[in-house]
Each structure stands twice: as structure tokens, then as C-alpha cells.
Amino acid sequence: MKVSRFTVNAFGENTYILWQAPGSDAIIVDPGMMKPQEHEAVDAFIDNNKLHVTHVLLTHAHLDHAVAARHEALRYGVKVHASERDEPLAMTLPDQALRFGYGGRMEVEPLAIDCYLRQDDTLLLGDEPIKVLETPGHSPGGLSFYAPQSGLVLTGDTIFHGSIGRTDLFGGDFDQLIASIQTQIFTLPPDTLIAPGHDETTTVELEAATNPYVRLSFT
């Protein structure tokens, strides 16, 4: 699996495209594009590689991760997939835009989730499985997407290099977030690459050994 990252919007959010080869199927994860040039860069990459988008996936429904979900779903004729527990949050996207100073600067509509994802659901990118992990805490319906063949997990804002997602926003729960990391992320193979919703990649082994919020020793 190939993973292409586009860091977009004022929050420095990572939008990912998962794909295998030119002309293959592709999955868009957390489309957070806000500026025209950000949309153009993502769509040009897809068009230039002749990719066939099959899914739009959301790790969670905060504005910086979900604002372009409907745009991409309509452009490629696909559905938005996320947790049912985050649908109330997705429906508040206009309020989130106002709260973060984007009111009137761009058109933001409530987002209805088309398909609900649950723990252990499996999606396919070509013949490669992508497993859904429920990782709530940063938001009520936080999800991570694990591709065992590629040794990769996309964690959204669950965990970062040396840090974790904030829990002071709507529906956040610190204890739940720590439990999600310990039971869902740190139980993956140590060399699994973590592709977070912000900042750079890291590994399960490194975060388990050094993350000051959640430490677990591999022996």
C-alpha cells in the first residue's frame, strides 16, 4: 500500500490518500481541505494517478478532519464512512466553523454520515484489508484504521509522536482515550507505523516506550 499525505488548513491536519498503483482503487482519509489550492492539490493527485476513489473515511468528525468530506464524496460518487457515535458532532460542523473563526469565510454544512463503521469492520483496498478499530476519547466516535499487511495504523487525533489528542472538546474523555491507546494501539505489533492526524509518523514501539501520557514496556 502507498500512503500519500497532504498537510492542510491552519490546523496542520494530515489528509491521507491510500492507494496501490496508478489506475488502482484509492481511499481518502480525513479530508480537511479548506482552501481552493488544497482541494486542487488533492484532486490533481488523484486525477494524475488515475485513481478510483472507493471510500471517504473519517477518524472523527472535528472540523479540521471532516470539512471536505462531502465535497470529496460528491466529486467521486462515494459515501462518507465514520462512527455513528460521531454523527452528532458531524452535524455541528457549521457551529465548529464559527467557534474556530471560519464563519462566513467558507461554506460549511452539517455532515450526515452515510455508512457507520464499528469495531472489527473490514474494508478492502484492492485485496488488502483495512481493519476498523474503535478508539474513542478525543471524540465519542473516534476510529483508527489498521492495515496489517502494510504495518500501518492511521490514528487520527488519538495519539501523536510524544503526545495524545486533546480531550477538552465536545465529548472528549481522557480516561477513555488512554484506554483506547492501551487496548487498541499498543496491542498492535511494535513496528507498526503510526500515521497521525497531525505532525509526523511514529511507531507503536516508540510511543509505548516514551510517550509521557501512556507508557507500556515491550519485553
C-alpha positions as CSV (number, residue, x, y, z in Angstrom):
1,M,0.0,0.0,0.0
2,K,1.1,3.5,-0.8
3,V,0.3,6.4,1.6
4,S,0.3,10.0,0.4
5,R,-0.1,12.7,2.9
6,F,-1.3,16.2,2.4
7,T,-0.9,18.6,5.3
8,V,-3.7,21.1,5.0
9,N,-5.6,24.0,6.7
10,A,-4.5,26.3,9.6
11,F,-4.5,23.3,12.0
12,G,-1.8,21.4,10.1
13,E,-4.1,18.4,9.6
14,N,-3.0,15.4,7.7
15,T,-5.3,14.2,4.9
16,Y,-4.2,10.8,3.6
17,I,-4.8,9.0,0.3
18,L,-4.3,5.2,0.4
19,W,-3.6,3.6,-2.9
20,Q,-1.6,0.9,-4.6
21,A,-0.5,1.9,-8.1
22,P,-1.6,4.3,-10.8
23,G,-5.0,3.3,-12.0
24,S,-5.8,1.5,-8.8
25,D,-8.5,2.0,-6.2
26,A,-7.9,4.6,-3.5
27,I,-9.3,5.7,-0.2
28,I,-9.4,9.2,1.2
29,V,-9.0,9.5,4.9
30,D,-9.9,12.7,6.8
31,P,-10.3,15.3,4.0
32,G,-9.7,18.6,5.8
33,M,-9.0,20.8,2.8
34,M,-10.3,24.4,3.4
35,K,-8.5,26.5,0.7
36,P,-9.1,26.1,-3.1
37,Q,-5.4,25.3,-3.6
38,E,-5.7,22.4,-1.1
39,H,-8.6,20.9,-2.9
40,E,-6.8,21.3,-6.2
41,A,-3.7,19.6,-4.9
42,V,-5.6,16.5,-3.6
43,D,-7.8,16.2,-6.6
44,A,-5.0,16.7,-9.0
45,F,-3.0,13.9,-7.4
46,I,-6.0,11.6,-7.7
47,D,-6.6,12.6,-11.3
48,N,-3.0,12.5,-12.4
49,N,-2.6,9.0,-11.0
50,K,-6.0,7.9,-12.5
51,L,-7.1,6.6,-9.1
52,H,-10.6,5.3,-8.5
53,V,-11.8,6.6,-5.1
54,T,-13.9,4.0,-3.3
55,H,-14.4,5.4,0.2
56,V,-14.1,8.6,2.2
57,L,-13.2,7.6,5.8
58,L,-13.2,9.8,8.9
59,T,-11.3,9.0,12.0
60,H,-13.5,11.6,13.7
61,A,-15.8,14.5,12.9
62,H,-13.9,17.6,14.0
63,L,-13.9,20.4,11.5
64,D,-10.3,20.1,10.5
65,H,-10.7,16.4,9.6
66,A,-14.2,16.4,8.1
67,V,-14.9,19.7,6.5
68,A,-14.2,18.5,2.9
69,A,-15.8,15.0,3.3
70,R,-19.0,15.8,1.4
71,H,-17.1,17.6,-1.3
72,E,-14.9,14.6,-2.0
73,A,-17.8,12.1,-1.6
74,L,-19.8,14.0,-4.2
75,R,-16.9,14.5,-6.6
76,Y,-16.1,10.8,-6.7
77,G,-19.6,9.4,-6.2
78,V,-18.8,7.6,-2.9
79,K,-20.1,7.6,0.6
80,V,-18.7,9.0,3.9
81,H,-17.9,6.4,6.4
82,A,-17.4,7.1,10.1
83,S,-18.7,6.1,13.6
84,E,-22.3,6.6,14.4
85,R,-21.2,8.0,17.7
86,D,-19.7,11.0,15.9
87,E,-22.7,11.8,13.9
88,P,-24.0,14.5,16.4
89,L,-20.5,16.0,16.1
90,A,-20.6,15.9,12.3
91,M,-23.9,17.7,12.3
92,T,-22.3,20.6,14.2
93,L,-19.7,21.4,11.6
94,P,-21.2,24.9,11.0
95,D,-21.0,25.6,14.7
96,Q,-17.5,24.3,14.8
97,A,-16.6,26.7,11.9
98,L,-18.0,29.6,13.9
99,R,-16.2,28.6,17.0
100,F,-12.8,28.5,15.3
101,G,-13.3,31.7,13.4
102,Y,-14.3,30.4,10.0
103,G,-17.9,31.6,10.0
104,G,-18.5,33.5,6.7
105,R,-15.1,32.6,5.4
106,M,-16.2,29.4,3.8
107,E,-19.5,27.5,3.3
108,V,-19.8,24.7,5.9
109,E,-22.9,22.5,6.1
110,P,-23.9,19.8,8.6
111,L,-22.5,16.4,7.6
112,A,-24.6,13.3,7.6
113,I,-22.6,10.1,7.8
114,D,-23.6,7.7,5.0
115,C,-22.2,4.5,6.4
116,Y,-21.5,3.6,10.0
117,L,-18.2,1.8,10.9
118,R,-17.8,-0.4,14.0
119,Q,-15.1,-2.3,15.7
120,D,-13.6,-5.1,13.6
121,D,-15.3,-4.0,10.4
122,T,-13.0,-4.6,7.5
123,L,-12.7,-2.5,4.3
124,L,-10.7,-3.5,1.3
125,L,-8.2,-1.5,-0.8
126,G,-7.8,-3.8,-3.7
127,D,-7.0,-7.1,-2.0
128,E,-5.6,-5.5,1.1
129,P,-7.8,-5.5,4.3
130,I,-8.1,-2.4,6.4
131,K,-9.5,-3.1,9.9
132,V,-11.6,-0.6,11.9
133,L,-10.6,0.0,15.5
134,E,-12.8,1.9,17.8
135,T,-10.6,4.5,19.6
136,P,-12.9,7.0,21.4
137,G,-11.7,9.6,23.8
138,H,-10.7,12.5,21.6
139,S,-14.2,12.4,20.3
140,P,-17.1,10.0,21.2
141,G,-16.7,8.0,18.0
142,G,-13.0,8.1,17.3
143,L,-11.8,5.5,14.9
144,S,-8.4,4.2,13.8
145,F,-7.7,2.3,10.6
146,Y,-5.2,-0.6,10.7
147,A,-3.7,-2.2,7.6
148,P,-1.8,-5.3,8.9
149,Q,-0.2,-6.2,5.6
150,S,1.4,-2.8,5.4
151,G,2.1,-2.5,9.1
152,L,0.3,0.8,9.3
153,V,-2.3,2.4,11.5
154,L,-4.0,5.8,10.9
155,T,-4.9,7.1,14.3
156,G,-6.5,10.5,13.7
157,D,-6.1,12.5,16.8
158,T,-5.9,9.6,19.2
159,I,-2.1,9.6,19.6
160,F,0.8,11.6,18.2
161,H,4.6,11.4,18.4
162,G,5.1,12.2,22.1
163,S,1.6,13.3,22.7
164,I,-2.1,12.5,22.6
165,G,-5.3,14.1,21.3
166,R,-6.9,16.8,23.4
167,T,-10.0,15.8,25.5
168,D,-11.4,19.2,26.4
169,L,-13.6,19.5,23.3
170,F,-17.2,18.2,23.0
171,G,-17.4,14.5,24.0
172,G,-13.7,14.2,25.0
173,D,-12.8,11.8,27.8
174,F,-9.2,11.5,28.9
175,D,-9.5,8.1,30.7
176,Q,-11.3,6.7,27.6
177,L,-8.6,8.0,25.3
178,I,-5.8,6.4,27.4
179,A,-7.8,3.1,27.5
180,S,-8.2,3.3,23.7
181,I,-4.5,3.7,23.2
182,Q,-3.5,1.0,25.6
183,T,-6.0,-1.6,24.3
184,Q,-6.2,-0.8,20.6
185,I,-3.0,0.8,19.5
186,F,-0.3,-0.5,21.9
187,T,-1.5,-4.1,21.3
188,L,-0.5,-3.8,17.6
189,P,2.9,-5.2,16.5
190,P,5.6,-2.9,17.9
191,D,7.0,-2.0,14.5
192,T,3.6,-0.8,13.3
193,L,3.9,2.7,11.8
194,I,1.5,5.3,13.3
195,A,0.2,7.9,10.8
196,P,-1.4,10.5,13.0
197,G,-3.9,13.3,12.2
198,H,-1.2,16.0,12.8
199,D,2.6,16.0,12.8
200,E,5.0,13.3,11.7
201,T,4.8,9.5,11.8
202,T,6.0,7.4,14.7
203,T,5.8,3.8,15.8
204,V,3.9,1.8,18.3
205,E,7.1,0.7,20.0
206,L,8.5,4.2,20.3
207,E,5.3,5.6,21.7
208,A,4.8,2.8,24.1
209,A,8.3,3.3,25.5
210,T,8.5,7.1,25.6
211,N,5.1,8.7,25.3
212,P,4.7,10.6,28.6
213,Y,0.9,10.2,28.6
214,V,0.8,6.4,28.1
215,R,3.8,4.2,28.7
216,L,4.0,0.5,28.2
217,S,7.2,-1.6,28.1
218,F,7.6,-4.2,25.5
219,T,9.5,-7.2,26.9
